[in-house]
Amino acid sequence: MQLLALNGSLRARSSNGAVLRSALALTDATSAVADLGALPHFNPDLDTEDAAPPAPVAALRRAVAEADAVLVVSPEYAHGVPGVLKNALDWLVGSAEFLDKPTAVLTASPSPAGGEYAHAQLRETLRMMSADVIADACRNLTAIAPKTDPATGTVTDPATLRDLRTALAALLTAAATRT
Ligand SMILES: Cc1cc2nc3c(=O)[nH]c(=O)nc-3n(C[C@H](O)[C@H](O)[C@H](O)COP(=O)(O)O)c2cc1C
């Protein structure tokens, strides 16, 4: 089973990064994290049938195509999806790698709502892209930073880890039914 993770935060000490690392460590799946910071700004002029897409775009499309499931982890910026993540999704709209792909959305924010606006927007965008968003695998997570070990950049809170394990199991069970 191959799991690809996309993180909407480029911050080295990202709490969403901690969630992502902890979630991936809880599974037996082979995992990779996409490098969204390497992508150029989406421009349809760079995405025509006559020319190969920029190399980081081709790499992202290949990684999504090869993944059995995708884990999208993100903060919320100004009640929206961070530009870096929306940019990545825009590159994937026309190329269909997300079609029927089992996908989970985890948003982590210090606010009590856990990034609810970005969460809803991500699920709607992925639904529009025909991803198979697995509701049981999605979570709004709150106050992750105080539940994280800064030395390892991983979540230490047992209840959060239990919840992440349940979410990942739902995602991988959905993916297993496809293979
Ligand atoms: C420009 C900016 C805008 C933000 N807007 C929101 C917001 O609308 N809602 C929210 O819950 N948190 C917001 N935050 C706080 C982030 O959730 C918080 O910084 C979080 O730790 C970022 O995720 P990360 O730790 O994974 O980088 C914002 C932070 C920044 C820097």
The ligand as an ORCA input file, in Angstrom:
! r2SCAN-3c Opt
* xyz 0 1
  C      -1.187     34.336      7.476
  C      -1.866     33.474      8.512
  C      -3.244     33.401      8.536
  C      -3.890     32.552      9.453
  N      -5.250     32.438      9.415
  C      -5.856     31.529     10.210
  C      -7.255     31.276     10.079
  O      -7.959     31.872      9.297
  N      -7.805     30.315     10.871
  C      -7.062     29.587     11.769
  O      -7.611     28.726     12.435
  N      -5.741     29.835     11.933
  C      -5.124     30.773     11.168
  N      -3.780     31.017     11.289
  C      -3.038     30.333     12.352
  C      -2.519     28.999     11.872
  O      -3.546     28.031     12.008
  C      -1.308     28.604     12.721
  O      -0.263     29.517     12.508
  C      -0.860     27.194     12.422
  O       0.085     26.815     13.381
  C      -0.251     27.084     11.044
  O      -0.041     25.741     10.729
  P       1.413     25.080     10.798
  O       1.832     25.045     12.251
  O       1.209     23.710     10.254
  O       2.354     25.908      9.966
  C      -3.130     31.832     10.383
  C      -1.727     31.959     10.367
  C      -1.107     32.752      9.440
  C       0.409     32.829      9.424
*
